[in-house]
Amino acid sequence: LFWQTRSQDMSGPVTEDQEKLLDEALSVVKLQAFQMKRCLDKAKLMDALKHASNMLGELRTSLLSPKSYYELYMLITDEMRHLELYLLDEFQKGRRVQDLYELVQYAGNIIPRLYLLITVGVVYIKCSEISRKDILKDLVEMCRGVQHPLRGLFLRNYLLQCTKNVLPDCVEEEQEDSGSVSDSIDFVLLNFSEMNKLWVRMQHQGHTRERDRREQERRELKLLVGTNLVRLSQLDTIDVQRYRSVVLPAVLEQVVNCKDALSQDYVMECIIQVFPDEYHLATLQDFLQACAELNPAVPVKNILISLINRLSAFATRDGSNGIPSDIPLFDFFSEQIAKIIENKPDLSPEDLVSLQAALTGLALGVYKDREDYVDKVLETTNSGLDKLGRLDSPTKKSVSAYLLQNMLNNGTLVPSSEQVEQLLDLVRCLVADPGADAAAAAAAATATNSLGGDPGDGSANGAGPDSEADNEDLAEEQSLLGRVVHLFSTGPDLLDEQFGVLKTARRILATGGGRRVKYTLPPVVYQAYQLAIRFHNRQDSDDKWRKKCRKIFEFCHSTVCGLAKCELPNLALRLFVDGALVVDKIPFDQHDTVAYEFLSQAFSLYEEEISDSKRMTCFAAENHEPLRSQTVHAASKLLRKPDQSRAVAACAHLFWSGRPRELQGAEMRDLKKVGECLKRAGRLASQCMDAGLQAQLYTELVNYYLYFVLQSAGSNLDVSQLSSTAGQLLAKIREILSGLEPSADSEHIHKHFEATVEFARSQSASGDATIAGLLAQLEL
Amino acid sequence: MTAAKKASKKQQENINSRLALVMKSGKVVLGLRQTLKSLRQGKAKLVILASNTPALRKSTIEYYSMLSKSGVHHYGGNNIELGTACGRHFKICSMAVLDAGDSDICETLVMLVLVIGDFHVPYRASSIPAKFRRLLVPGKIQHVLCTGNLIGRDSLDYLKSLTSDVHVVRGEFDDASWPETKVVTVGQLRIGLTHGHQLLPWGDPASLSELRRRLGVDLLISGHTRRFEAFERDGGFFLNPGSATGAFSPAEAGETPVPSFALLDVQASSVVCYIYRFIDGDVAVERVEFKIPRANSRG
């Protein structure tokens, strides 16, 4: 199957030739195989061997490409299995053919002779293990007789395949004659080194202009060489000790000495993949040593990266014991990488970064408690990049983004202000763009202005699709940065230090300009709010918590004011409101004045900047009397009449469920004010010109009335006023609805109205007598 | 009553014809043991239970399906009828569809709806718990209903990677032009979706109930408060999935919110709601079931 890529790039006539040759060979094989099987049926062993030898003779060709040769080889080995099974059967029945092993050696040509010898040898081994050791040694030595690369590779592959299950896999001195694991190792290693030599030699045969093609062919054949290593890894009795003292040195020696880039690259990769991680850990030094001695053309970084990734995956896998502490894994790798960078001045920035990225992955995955490792890597990377000065800004950005992403995935905490500073310095290309700072701020300013309604200005600014894409990129990067802010944490106890960290973060992040702080500062503010709450929760152990909370809120206040100045009124408004809510929860000295300050800032922002009238409703759970009336006032100044009506109605809730201090947390339930609000809302609704809209608003209002009537059930409040107004509204709605032309909108209003009436009915039917009585006034 | 009976009969015939197509062109396993096996291997796309399946068995299978996030359909008839519908001459209590073949049975019978919201990434949280991400895989969920406050684009992109059908309403921090309320119909269930900061007082059941009546829906989903809630009131259902990231909220300053989301399995006559909560590094799951009242007046 590994030939598939091959078939396309062969030129036409060659392919046709190949097909013809292959067809001929295959038909001969089929014929001979048929004859062989017939002879076996008739128990004529000698004739069968003759046919088998004829069949194997087809493998002597040197005209076939590796792909076709492989196909032929597969068919023949398939047929050879019949012969093997027959011989095995005969042997087990006790009908031993004398001297078969010598007999097959009389075959005329070396290829059929060796194939037959291997087949018979394996049968001998399977029948009695006595001479296993000698036969194996004999076979692998005999195979030296074929020195043509292609034929030799396949012959040895056949040897390897046949001996797959018969290699001795036991410790020495158990059985003297049948051999031990060290014989197996010798056998496979010899086979490996011979195959590798053949494979390397392959490139030197034929014309130089076909060199590319030969390289390609070699790449296709690499699997044959790798099988040796796989076989080695399957021997159970090879332990770490043996691997370190026997197997690895021999393999590495062969690899280093062959001096061929392709071979070195593949075999090193192979070693990493086939042997267990524990072995790699034990032999890291030797392996890295060998890496340093490889051909300069070998991409060492790929080898290192795959080794690092494998080891860090091993360390983080469930159930493993992690990396033993006596192996300074990180130091090994960082030294090695430093060496590589030093020795290869032409290393591309991408390679450099990918190396460092693998190292960071290792540091984060394996040494979770050693942040200094990460810092070290980052520092090296940074200095490396600075020194080289080869990174353009997009690359730099992607490196920084990768770094942040990595931190997020691993949940790496940044525990001190110094480290925050370092980190932000490292990713400074994301924090702000140097030089272009002023320009960006100006651009942001004009952009917002152009939103304000001057289309000419916007187009002059060149707000094309490019800047659109830029904006998206920026949003992505900055939100990444914002997410990282949540990792700036000193742990649960060091609250003062946490505040320091936040101050540092704000100082640096605030330099980003309007487009950036939108994403990066709100996380800081929210962290600060949370910090204030934590101070409050710890009030028993810290007497100065009041002062500290006050400081935090001053800090938040100035931060949010900064945001407001950056043309982000909406965001600032929200932050102020949330801030007021937090202040409300924490009873430090004069906390109500602070809350008032926050809210009044919010109101002033609201009046100055925001035209979208629906934002009103967020001032919900607030407590202070002047604010309440101010809210009503603001609500009635909204732009559109329906929104005015809705907002004023919503304000009714303020007078109902607000919990002022004087009542010790009870709801104030100011029915008079509620009634006023709703009446006012009704008046505003009646000023709407559109009848449908008016009906809609009235229906909503009826629902408000219902809400308050039901809420006040069981209390001694007199709601007859409310219910009678609601009754009047119902009558009005009925009147409007009857005159309304049928449309999708009016349908919807109808349904809503019906549902309301239905609900009121069900309440009056199910509820206690007082509610029923009240609802009766609604003239249902 | 007769009308309802007629409707359910018609629906059953519909399912029978789909089952026949699955039997012909798809791959199913029959019987309890094989059904459980396929669930354990995660191969089952849909599990069908006969109406007279013993309660203990039913709950076992439902539990397994919840873990493997495959849908369960409660077949209208008993085990004899289910056997007949599959073209078998024996009784079938439980079966699992491994491959629907040419039939659209999985899409029509199973409606897994993810209800999630209040991410507040990057303002208040860095990301949703990694264990949640591992739970939510593409291809199992048909609809996503999001209560808003996504803020960053990456959260929305993440939801869109789960399924193409994503509905979002606007939270108070969202810049995007999403609607304030939205009505989505899943199967026969009308679901209303809102963020909830518009309703005063926040999270008040009576206000929510009022909105449910205004939208004319069976189930109203709202967010904002960080508290997971599922309750019934005035003939309708209410669900609050809480915050997917457990984002800080000034209104709930006392305690740290628990990250949570909900999965709805919408059946013909009921909605099963699974609540996933991230508590102390582990995901805890609860199950709540609503019966959809057919008599619900929808005008």
Interface residues (C-beta under 8 A of the other chain):
Chain A: L408 N409 E472 A475 E476 S479 L480 L481 G482 R483 V484 V485 H486 L487 Y519 P522 P523 Y526 Y529 Q530 I533 N570 L571 R574 D578 G579 L581 V582 K585 I586 K614 R615 T617 C618 A620 A621 A650 H653 S657 T699 E700 N703 L706 Y707 L710 Q711 H750 K751 H752 E754 A755 T756 E758 F759 S762
Chain B: V121 P122 Y123 R124 A125 S126 S127 A130 I151 G152 R153 D154 E172 F173 D175 E180 H197 Q198 L200 P201 W202 D204 A206 S207 E210 R213 R214 G216 D234 G235 F248 P250 A251 A253 G254 S297 G299
